[in-house]
């Protein structure tokens, strides 16, 4: 065991101490997304030894006893003790094959868990030393078990890359937690230590659930309840068992496992409405959970798309790998292709010679990740054609697909043909489709410098992951390394975001920060803090806010935007830029701030402010209920203000009984007041409900031409720096 925190055998280079010591808190909370301090956390990463990790997984699989999951069934664990005696059912792998047993909780045991949630008050605030030592052990000595169990349960072909990502991304997210705890110690923020539910994902649970949602929470004293699944529940129960065995008994009350049916879980949620829940899954499931738990933080999928200007053999291979990765079991697997033309013969040729696997061990031994599982169940939907030899379906049409289903673990490809793909008017409906369906990722291939196709797509949509391929290295939809600045998220469309998640979840970030807030004392202090001289034209608007806490929040918001706006450079082998973005730059998409009969100027100022001080000011519209005469009077007073009223003249303010902008013509509708503001959520979280965020990258290293083009893109959110002169004139930098 190295003094630097990682087992030497699993790393090639180890020079980063993983337990950062309490840093000095920074004014303005500059560790929020895309700030200078955030960027300082994205660097100096350890280099995992992938070969050793793979060998440990292969060895585990070869020695695995298939009877284990039957003899030691999944069950509820409370305070480190197993609770049995309930109904015994079978568990199933990703393709419906029985692979073990599970003991469901009895009603009495569910009540015991609920009582624990209601009565246990975490006495812990900082468990970094003990929890990070355990995490080091999990990601060094036990990688074979983590990968092997996942491979057996989910049929994961490449669990090695996930562990490598966990090793590196945990360094970044530890640093962010360090800064969060420092601010809490300074009295600036407060972390809620309500029990957090972890609804596990099937394909990336080792990183997303074990490391991000469980370990990052318990290291700051947040207790968690890990929930069982209706399938592929064995491998997360096994990492839960391992984690519990490594924790000292005094910390067992922090981690519970609920072996329960969907109905039992919903009953539990209905009695724990103050608790946060973390989910990576479908929009449907997220929506059903958020009905019960307002603090649901959901990462949801979307129909990932590849846009191809001209097909080549290399791009053909990228299409094949993107669509078949993990037998369409990766959240970024390709679902949709846009191309000038593609015949059925050409498409079938694309999928010729796809490897088929009989066991996940076969993939690990051959270092493959995009094989089709032999003889797995496949159902053909109406309107699609099946490949004559493979479990794979496709549809070729000149029309964009409607109501597209992602077809999890089923390889389906929709092809939309667009003969004049380079023409802007031909792309307009494609971009509108991307805005409406909100895939995670879009890959653009065959577009050379100065990238007119990629520029159009980037400017006209609001996605998280954009990848621009080169002739030598075409882009896949399934490419993102968040620990290197290729920040990642699975966002619903902004106009219906509130149905599925409290706000978007970005990786990397501090998980417990999602359920933290600014202290009142910090906001009151911020209310008295001066703004930078280049933003002093905002001060009169801040002064119009009556509540001092909201005025302080507005001050933090402006300073955050000054620090965070503009693209930041990633650190990986690919060339990436990340940051806050404007909404799609198109007349078809605006953000409507809808004020009801009771909305006040205090309520309106906060969501309006980010548009007012940035290059997105032309993309917002205020819709005021006709009965709200007080707000109309306040707005007119602002317009008449001798010093800064002129600045507001170009912001539309409409008086109407109901919004006249249907959702298909609106990027986002924000109801004023926002409930988030009453809870003092962090400013970057609030901003993420208004603006897109993510990254765009070139597959080439040190691609200076790419950077020159996209660094100057109008899509990046930028602060408008003006100065209000003593005589009332506004000058622009």
N, C-alpha and C positions, 0 to 999 in steps of 0.2 A: 504494500500500500504506500503510495507516494505521499509525501508531506503536502503535495499540491492538491490532493483530494481525489485522484482517480487511480484505479489499478493500472500500473505501468503496461501490462500486457495488452490492454485494450486501447492504448493510445500510442501514436507514433511521436507526437510532440506534446509535451505537457508543461506549460509555463504560466498557467493562469490560476491564481488562488481563487477557489470558488466561493469562499465565505468572505465576502467583502465586509470590512469593518465599518461601523456606523459613519456614513458620510455626513458632512454638514448639509443641513437642509438649505435648498436654494429658493430665493424669493421668486414668486411667479410660477412655482411648480413646473420647472422646466424639464422634468422627466416625462411629462405628458407626451402623447404620440407626436412624432416628427419634430420635436424640439431639439435644441443642441444637446441637452443632457441625454435625451433618448438616444440620439445618434452616438453619443459617447459610450453607451451601453452595448452598442452593436459593433464589437470589435474584439480582437485578441481571443479568438476561439480555440479550444483544444482540437486536435486532429484525431478522430477516432481510428482505431485499428480495425478496419472493416473485415479484414481477413480473419483475425482472431475471433471477432464477434460471430462471423458466419460459421466458423469451425465449432464454436460452442453450441450454436443452434443445431447444427447437423448432428453433433454428438448427443444432444438431448433427445432429439427425435428418434435416433436409432435405439436409444435405451428406454424409450417411453413404454410404460405398461398401460395398455388400453383399459384395463379393469379399474384403474385408479379412480376415474371420475364416476364410476358406479359405486365403488366401495366407500368413497369419501364424498358424499353428495353435497351439492350446493345447499346452503342453509343460512338462516339469519344468524348474524353474529352481533352480540351486544355486550359491551364491556369486556371484550376478549373471549366471551363464552359462546359456544354454539347452542342454538335453540332448535331442538328437533321435536318430533312428535306430530308434525303436521302431515298433510297429504303429500305422498311421494309421486312425482311425475317424471317423465323422461325429459332430457334436454336434447337439443338438436343443433347440428352444425349449420353452416351457411346454406347448404343445399338440402336441408330437411332430413339428414340422416341422424338417427339416435346415437348420441355419444356419451351419455352419462345420466345421472339421476339428480333430482332437485327436491328438497323438502320445503314446501310452501309454508309460510308462517300461519299459525292459527290466529283466530281473531284476538285471543288473549295475548299472544306474542306481539301482534301489531299494536295493541294497547300499551304493552311494556315499552316498545320503541317510542310511541308517541309520548308516553310519560317521561322517558329519558330526554327527548327533545325539549319538552316543556320545562323540565326542572334543572337540567344540567347547565350551569353557567361556566363557561370556560374561564379558568383562572390564568390562562397563559396569554402572553402578549408577544413573546419572542422565543421561539424554539428552533432558531436557525441552526445552531451548532449540532444538536442531537439529530434533527430531521435531515440535515444535509449530509451528515455522516452515513445515515441509513440510505439516503438517495445515492450517494457514491457507491455504496455496496451493491444496491440494486442494479445500477448501470455499469457495473464492472464484473462482479462475481456471478450475477444471476441473469445475464442477458440471454443465455441459452434457454432457460426456462421461460422467460418472457416471450421470446420470439417463437419458440417451439410450441407453446400452448396456443398462441395466436394462430400459428400455421395449422394446427390440428383442428381448431374450432372454426375459424373463419376461412380456412384454406388460403391464408395469406402467403403469397409467393415471395415477397421481398420485405420481410420484417427487419432486415439489417439496416436499410436506409432510414427507417423510422427511429431505430435506436440511435443511429448516428445523429439524426436531427435532434432527438431528445437530449443527448449529451451536450450538444452545442447550444441549442436554444435555451436549455435550462440555465446556462451561464448568463445569458442575456436577461432572462426573467428573474433570476436571483438578484441581479444588480438592481432591477426595477423594484423588486420587493424591498431591498435594502433602503432605497430612497424613500419608499412609502413608509417604512417603519421609522425612519429618521424624522419624517414630517409628523408622524403621530407622536413621537417622543417630544417634539417641539411644540405640540399643542395646535398644529395647523390643520390636521385632518383627524378623522376618527374612523377606524375600521369596524364595521359591524361584525359581531361574532355570533350572529344567529347561525343555526345549523344550515349548512349548504348541502343540497341534494346534487348528486352526480349521476346523471342518466347516461350510461356509457354508450359509446359508439362501437360498432363491431370491427371496424377495419384499422383504426389508429389509436386504440385504447391505451397502449403503453405510454405514448407521449401525451395525447390530449387529455386523457382521464387520470392516469396514475400520476404523471409528473405535473401537468399544468393545473388540474382541477383539485386533486387531492393533496399532493405534497406541498404545492405553493400555498394552499389554504392552511393546512395544519401547521406549517412552519411559523405562521403569524397567529396561531391560536384559534383558528376558525374550525369548529368541529364539522365533520362531513358524514353524510349517509350515502353509501354507494348502493345503487338500485340494480336489481337483477333485470335480465332481458328475457323476452319470449323466445329468442334463439341466440346462439353464439354467446351464451352467458358464462360458459365454463372458464374461459381464459381470464376474464376480469375478476372472477371469484378467486382464481388461483393467485393473481398478483395481490389481491386483497389479503388472502391468507399469509402470503409471504411478508407483506408489509407489516401486518399485525404481529407476526412472529419476531420481527426485528425491533419493533417498538418496545420500550420499557412498559411494564404493566400499568404504571401510573398514567400513561398517555392513552391507554385503550379506550377510555370514554370519548376520546376525540374522533374515533373512527368506528362506524357501524356499517353493517351490511344488511340490507333488507331483501330477503328472498320472498317475493310477493308477486301476486297477479297484477295485471293492469288495474283491475277494479280496486284492489287493496291499495295500490299506490295512489290512485285518484282520491280515495277516501283519506289517506294520509295527507295529501297535499291540501285538501279542503280544510284541514285542521292546523295547517302550518303556513298560512298565507303571507307571513312576514319573511319566510325563508327564501333565499335565492336558489335557483336551480340552473345547472349548467348542462347543456345538451348540444350534441352534434348529431343532426339527423334530418329528417324530412320536414318540409314546411307544414304538412298536415299534422304530424305529431307535435311539432312546436306549438301550433295553434291550439290544439286540444289542451296542452299543458298550461299555456299562458292564460287560458280561461280561468284556471284555478290559482296560478301563481303569478302575480304581476311582475315579480322580479325574476322572470325567466330570461336567461342569457343564451340565446340559441344561435348556432351556426347551421345554416340550412344550405341545401345544394342549389342546383340550377343546370340547365342544358348547355354544357360547355361546347364552344363552337370554334371551328377552324375555318378561316377564310383563306382561300388559295387563289392566287392570281394566275398561276400556270403550274400544272402538274409536272413533276420530275420524279425520277426513281427515288431520290432521297426524301422528297415530300410525301411520296406514296408510303414510304416506310414510317414516316412520322405519323401519318394518318392511322396506319395499322397499329402502331404501338400505343397511340393515344386512346384508341377505341377499345383495345383489348387489355389494357393494363389491369392486372388483378381480376381478369374475367369481368371487366366493367365493375370492379369493386373498389375503385378509388374515387374520391369525391370529385376529382378533376378529370375523370375519364371523358373522352369525347362523345358527344351525342349528336352533333349537328355539323354539317359541312356546307359552306357556300363556295361555289366554284363556277367559272364560266360555262363549262360543259363537262359531263362525265357520263359515259355510257355504262350500261349494266355490265358489259364485258370487262371494261376497265376497272370497275369497282370490284368485281369478283376476282380479277387478277391481283388487286391490292391485298386481298386476304389469302392468297395462295401461300402454302407452306407455313401457315401459323402453327407454332408448336402446341401440342396438346399434352397435358400432364395428367398422370394417374394419381400422384400424391404430391403434397406440398414439399416433401423432402426432395423430390426430383428437381423442383425449381431452385431450392436453396443450394443443392449440389452443383447445378449448372449456371448459377448466377443469372437467372432469368426472372422476368416480372410480368410478362404479357402473354402467358399461355392460356389456352382455353381448357377448362376442366372437362375431362372425358366423361361422357354419359351423364352430365348434370341435367336436371329438369329444364326443359325449354318450352315456352308457350308462344306461339305465333299470334300476334295481334292482327286484327282486321286492317287491311290497307297496306300491309308489309309483305315482302317476299322473303322466303328463307333461302339461305345459301344451300346449294344442293348437297353439300357434304358436311358443313360445320353448323354448330348451334349459334347462328348469327343471322340477324334480319336487317333488311334495308328497304328504303323507299327513295325514289328519285322523282323530283317534281320541280316545276318552275315556280311553285308557290311556297312561301314560308310555312313551316308547320304550325298548327294551332293546337293549344292544349297539350303540349308535348309532355310525355311521361318519361322520367329519367331511366326507367327500366333497370333498377339496381340489380347487379349480378347477371344481367342479360345483355348481350352485346347487340345493340340496336343503333343503326346509323341512318339519320335523315339527311339527304342530299338536296340542297336547293341550288338550282342552276340559274346563273345570272350572266348572260353572254357579254354584256357591257359592264363588267365588274368595276373597271377603273372610273367610270363616269359617276360624278357625285350624286346625280339624281337617282342613279340605280342603287346607290348605297343607302339612300335616305330611309327606305323601308327596312333594310337590314338593321341599321342602327336603331330605328324605332323598335324593332323586334327585340333587340338586345336589351334595350331599356325596359321594355315590358316584362321580359322573361328573366332578366337578371342572372345570367350564368355566373359562375365563379370566375371563369377563365375564358379568354379568347386568344387564339394563336393566329398570327398573320404570316403567311408564307408567300414568297415570290415577289416581294415588294422591295425594290432597291432604293438607295439614296436618291432623293430626299424623302423617301417613304410617304408618298401622297396617300396611299391606301390606309396605312397605319395611322397617319396623322388625322385623317377623316374619322376613322373609327374611334380613336382616343378622344378626340374633341367632342364627338357627338353621342357618347355613351357615358355610363357611370359605373363601370365594373371595378373589381379589385385587382385582377391579375391580367396584364396584357403582355404577350410575348411576341417579339418580332424576330422571325427566323432569317437566316442567311442561306445562300446556296449550299455552303459547306455544312451548315448545322441548322436544318429546318427546326421550326418551333413545334413543340408538343403542347397540348393543353395541360398536360400533367407535369408542369415544371415550376416549382417554387421552393426556395430555401429561405424561410422567414428569418432565420438567425443571421443571414447575411444581408438583410435589408430588402429582400424580396418578400415584403410584408404580405400577409395572407389573411383572407377572411371569406366567409360564406354568408353573403348578405341577401335578405329579401329585397324586393323593389322598395324604394324609399316611401312611396305613397301608401304602402300597406305594411310598413316595417313594424308598427305597433301591434299588429295582430300576432306576431311571431316572437318578438324579442324586445327586451327593454331598450336596448340599443345595440349596434353592431359590435361583434367581438373580433378584435384584431390580434394577430399573432406576429411578433411577440408583444406581450403586454403583461402587466401584473394582474393575475386573476382576482385576488382579494380586493384590488382597487375598484373592481366593478361594483362592489357593495360597500364602498366607503364614501365619505362625504367631507366637505370642508366644515370646520368648526365655526360657530357663530362669531367667536372672538377673532378668528382669522379674517372673516368677511368684513367685520366692522373695522378692523385695522386696514384692510385693503381699500375700503371706501375712502380713507383719508390719504391714500398714496397717490402722488402725482403721476400723470401719464407722460410718456416720452414726448418731447417737443414736436416730433413729426406727426403725432396723433392728437395734439391738443385741440383740434377742431371737434373731437368727439366729446370733450369735457362738458359742454353745455347740455348734451343729451343725457349724460350721466347725472348731471345736476338735477335734471327734470325728474329723475327716479326718486320717489318719496321714501321708500323703505331703504334704510342704510345697508341692510344685508344684501339686497339686490344690487345696490350701487357698488358694493364691494365685489360682488360676483361679476358685474359688468367690467369692472376694472381688471380683474383676473382674466376675463375673457379676451379683452383687447390686448393685454400683454402676452397672453398665450398665442394669439394670432400673429402678433408681431414677430414672435420667436419661431413659430412653427411653419408659417407660410413659405411657399417656394419649395422646389424639389431638393431632396437630399440624395447623395450618391451611396449606393450599396457597396459592399466590400467583397463580393464573391467573384468567382471565376467568370461569370456572365456579367455584362454591363447593365446595371439597374439604376433607376431613379425612383424614389418613393416620396409620398407626402400627401397632403390634403389637396383635393381637386375641386374645381367648380362643378356644379350640375352640368348635364349635357348642354353644350353651347348650341342651342337651336331655338328658334322662335316657338317651336311646338311645345317646349317644355319650360314651365315656370314653377316656382315655389310660391304657393298661396299661403299667406298667414291669415287664418280665418279667425276673426274676433267676434265673439258672441255679444249678447246684450249687456254682459257684465264685465267684459274685458277692460282693463285699465291701461294707462300708458306704461305703468310698471310692467304689466304682463307683456305688452307688445315690444318694449324696448329690447329685451334680451334676445328673442329670436330675430329681430330686425337688425340688431347691431352687427352680427357677422357679415351680413350682406352689405350693410351701410359702409363698413370700413374696408371692404375688399373689392376686387374686380368682378364680383358676382352681383353688384348692386343693380344691374340691369335685368337680373333674372328673378326678381322678387316682386310680388304684388300683395298689397294689404287689402283684405276684404273685410269691411266693417258692417256689422248688422245695423240696419237702418234705425233700430230703436236705441242704439247706443250713442246718444247725443253728447254725452260727456266726453267720450273718446274723440268724437269728431271735433268738438270744441278744442280739446288739447292739441289735436293734430293741426288744426288751423292756426293755433297760437304758435306752434313750432314753425310753420311755414312763414308766419309773419315776423318771426324773430329777426331783429336787425342785424345780428352778427352771423348766424349760421342757417337761417331759414332757407337761403338760396340753395344750400346743398341738398335739401330734401325735395326740391321741385321735381326731380326726375324719377321719384319713387311713386308708382301708381297707388292711389288710395281710392278704392271703390266702395260705395255705399250700396248694400244689397241685402235682401232678406236671406238669401242662401247663395252659396258659391255658384257661379255660372261656369265654372271650369271643371268639366267631367274628368275623371281620373286618367283617361287615355290622353288628355291634353295637358296633364299636370305631372311634373316630375315628383312633386311632393305637396301635400296639404298638411299644414301644421296648425292644429287647434290651439288657440291662445286663450288662457295660459297653458303652458306646458307643465304637466305634473312633475316632470323631472326637476324643474327649477325650485319647487317647494321642498325638495329633498337635498338640495345643495350638492348634486352629483358633480363629478369633476368636469371641468370645462371641455376637455377633449371628448368625453363621452357625449356631452350635449351637442357639440359640433358635429359628431359623427351621425347624429340623427338628421342633420340638415344637408351635409355635403358628402360626396363620395370620397373615399380614401383608398390607397393601395399603391401598386407599383407598375411600372412599365419597364421591360428589359429587352436587350438584344442578346441573342444566344452567343454572340462573339465576345471575346475578352478584350478589354481596353478599346471599346468601339467608340473612338472619339467623334466620328462623324455622326453616329447615333446620338451621342450626348449633345452635340451642338444643335441638332434639330429639336430634340424633345425637351432639352433644358429650357428652351425659349418658348415652349408651347403655351398658348393662351389657356390651356386646360388647367394648369396649376393654379390653385388659390393663392392670391398675392394681396398683401395689404396695400391700400392706397394711402400713401404718405403725403399728407398735405399740412399746411401751416395756416392757422388763423392769425392774421396780423392784427395789431392794435386798432387799425382803422376799419376792421370788419371784412377785409378782403381775404380770400382763400387762395393760397398759392400751392401748386402741385410740384412735388419733387420729380 
